[in-house]
Amino acid sequence: MSRVALVTGASRGIGRATVDRLLRGESPIQTIVTMARKSEDYSDAIDSFHACKSPDAEVVALEVDVGDREALKRAIAQVKTGVGNVDLLVNNAGYTNPVPLHQVDFEDFERTMAVNLYAPFTLVQELLHLGNRFDLIVNVASTAGIRGRAGWLTYSASKAAVINMSEVMREELAIYGTRVVCISPGRTATALRRVLAPDEDPASIMQPEHVSEVIEMLASPVGKFIDSENLVVRQ
């Protein structure tokens, strides 16, 4: 049976690694929809996706800023019309600007919440309104959402909300047979991590590919045995 996956934040980091793994793995996913803002990174990622996919796989790459709710809603409608039902949704896109409390610009706080929290909510709700039935939703949070950290107020708050939102989604969507898993990666060598910890050696911490392996496992038949309120992924 043909299956469709949608991955946000696919231009780099965990999102790009997840698309690569789903395209190359044994999971029976024939169509992968990717979302990210227009950038050189995304263009490079799209070329890579097309180069590595099997002949019977399809990659639908959409340029959209998930923090722009109206643009995101238009893209969601486009996905439902053009591709059909989304079986696997990976809400991975993330944003932050780490500064101390007294330096937080409220518009930037709103941007963080728009990308990290409102976008996953909008994707799930809008697709449900369009009649979509998910097999699995993976919301990517962070260990920073479990315990707040100085200088990371907006990011920690947004990821704590993602963890809580995922718990509610899990309970409400269980009647449709939908599994909802929230994963909270620890220190991972992504561009976002470099913003949060610029002096850290990226070779000393977990890599995006490690997290993508966990997501692939969750999407596999064995994944249904690993459901958790919040799955912490770290070294």
C-alpha positions in Angstrom: 0.0 0.0 0.0 1.3 3.4 -1.0 2.2 5.7 2.0 2.9 9.4 2.2 5.2 11.2 4.6 5.5 14.9 5.2 8.7 16.3 6.9 9.1 20.0 7.9 12.5 21.7 8.3 13.8 19.5 5.5 16.6 21.8 4.3 19.2 20.6 6.9 19.8 18.9 10.2 17.4 16.3 11.5 14.8 17.1 8.9 17.1 16.5 6.0 18.6 13.4 7.6 15.1 12.0 8.2 14.1 12.5 4.5 17.4 10.8 3.4 16.7 7.9 5.7 13.1 7.4 4.7 14.1 7.5 1.0 16.9 5.0 1.4 15.4 2.8 4.1 13.2 -0.2 4.1 10.1 1.7 5.2 7.3 1.4 2.5 6.9 5.1 1.9 6.5 6.0 -1.7 5.9 9.8 -1.5 7.7 12.2 0.7 6.6 15.8 0.9 9.2 18.2 2.2 8.7 21.7 3.6 11.3 24.4 4.2 12.0 28.1 3.5 13.7 29.0 0.2 17.5 28.8 0.6 20.6 27.4 -0.9 20.6 24.7 1.7 17.1 23.6 0.7 18.0 23.6 -3.0 21.0 21.4 -2.3 18.8 19.1 -0.2 16.2 18.8 -2.9 18.9 17.8 -5.4 20.2 15.2 -3.0 16.8 13.8 -2.4 16.1 13.3 -6.1 19.5 11.8 -6.6 19.2 9.2 -3.9 15.5 8.2 -4.3 14.5 5.0 -5.9 12.8 5.1 -9.3 9.3 4.4 -7.8 9.6 7.0 -5.1 8.4 10.6 -5.4 9.7 13.7 -3.7 7.4 16.8 -3.5 9.4 19.8 -2.4 7.5 22.8 -1.2 9.0 26.2 -0.4 7.1 27.5 2.6 7.9 29.4 5.8 6.0 27.3 8.3 6.0 30.3 10.7 3.7 32.1 8.3 0.4 30.5 9.2 -1.6 31.6 6.1 1.2 30.5 3.8 1.4 27.2 5.6 -2.4 26.6 5.4 -2.2 27.2 1.6 0.6 24.7 1.4 -1.3 22.1 3.4 -4.3 22.4 1.1 -1.9 21.9 -1.9 -0.6 18.8 -0.3 -4.0 17.3 0.4 -5.2 18.1 -3.2 -2.0 17.0 -5.0 -0.8 14.1 -2.9 -3.7 12.8 -0.9 -3.6 11.4 2.6 -0.5 12.1 4.8 0.2 8.9 6.7 3.4 10.0 8.5 3.9 13.6 9.7 7.3 14.7 11.1 7.0 18.1 12.7 10.7 19.0 12.9 11.1 22.7 11.8 12.6 24.8 14.6 13.7 28.3 15.3 15.2 30.3 18.1 17.3 33.4 18.9 18.9 32.7 22.3 19.2 35.8 24.4 18.8 36.5 28.2 15.3 37.4 29.4 15.8 41.1 29.5 16.9 41.1 25.8 14.1 39.1 24.4 12.2 40.9 21.7 8.6 40.0 21.8 8.2 39.7 18.0 11.1 37.2 18.1 9.3 35.3 20.9 6.2 35.2 18.6 8.4 33.9 15.7 9.8 31.1 17.9 6.3 30.1 19.0 5.0 30.3 15.4 7.6 28.0 14.0 8.1 25.6 16.9 4.5 25.3 18.3 1.9 26.9 16.1 3.1 25.2 12.9 2.8 21.6 14.2 -0.6 22.5 15.6 -1.7 24.0 12.3 -0.4 21.1 10.2 -2.3 18.6 12.3 -5.5 20.5 12.7 -5.7 21.7 9.1 -5.1 18.2 7.7 -7.7 16.8 10.1 -10.2 19.4 8.9 -9.5 18.2 5.3 -10.3 14.6 6.2 -6.8 13.3 6.7 -6.2 10.3 8.8 -2.6 9.9 10.2 -0.9 6.7 11.1 1.8 8.4 13.0 2.7 12.0 14.0 6.2 12.6 15.3 6.7 16.0 17.1 10.3 16.9 17.6 10.7 18.8 20.9 13.9 19.0 22.9 15.4 18.2 26.3 15.4 22.0 26.7 11.6 21.7 27.0 12.0 19.4 29.9 14.2 21.6 31.9 14.6 25.3 31.1 18.0 26.8 30.5 19.4 30.3 31.1 19.4 32.2 27.8 17.1 29.8 26.1 13.7 31.1 27.4 11.8 31.3 24.2 13.1 28.0 22.9 12.6 26.1 26.1 9.1 27.5 26.5 8.1 26.5 22.9 9.5 23.0 23.3 7.8 22.5 26.7 4.5 23.4 25.0 5.2 20.9 22.2 5.7 18.1 24.7 2.4 19.0 26.4 0.5 19.4 23.1 1.7 16.0 22.0 0.3 14.4 25.1 -3.1 15.9 24.3 -2.9 14.9 20.7 -2.0 11.3 21.7 -5.2 11.0 23.8 -7.5 12.8 21.4 -6.4 11.1 18.2 -6.1 7.5 19.6 -9.8 6.9 18.6 -8.7 7.2 14.9 -5.8 4.7 15.3 -3.3 7.6 15.2 -0.1 7.2 17.1 1.5 10.4 18.4 5.1 10.3 19.6 7.0 13.3 20.9 10.8 12.9 20.8 13.2 15.2 22.7 16.7 15.1 21.3 19.5 16.2 23.5 22.6 17.9 22.2 22.6 17.4 18.4 25.0 18.8 15.9 22.6 21.0 13.9 22.7 24.6 12.7 20.3 25.5 15.5 22.5 23.9 18.1 25.4 26.0 16.8 23.3 29.1 17.5 22.5 27.8 21.0 26.0 26.7 21.9 28.5 28.3 19.5 31.6 27.2 21.4 30.7 23.5 21.4 32.6 20.9 19.3 29.9 19.4 17.0 32.0 16.2 16.7 31.6 15.5 20.4 27.8 15.3 20.4 25.0 13.4 18.7 24.5 13.8 15.0 21.3 14.5 13.1 21.5 11.0 11.5 21.3 9.4 14.9 17.9 11.1 15.6 16.7 10.2 12.1 17.4 6.6 12.8 15.0 6.8 15.8 12.3 8.5 13.6 12.7 5.7 11.0 12.3 3.1 13.8 9.2 4.8 15.0 7.7 4.7 11.5 8.6 0.9 11.2 6.3 -1.9 12.4 8.3 -2.2 15.6 7.6 1.5 16.4 4.2 0.8 17.8 5.9 -0.9 20.8 8.0 2.2 21.6 5.2 4.6 22.4 6.1 7.0 25.2 4.8 10.2 26.8 8.1 11.8 25.7 10.9 9.8 24.2 14.3 11.4 25.2 17.0 10.8 22.6 20.6 11.5 23.7 24.0 10.0 24.2 
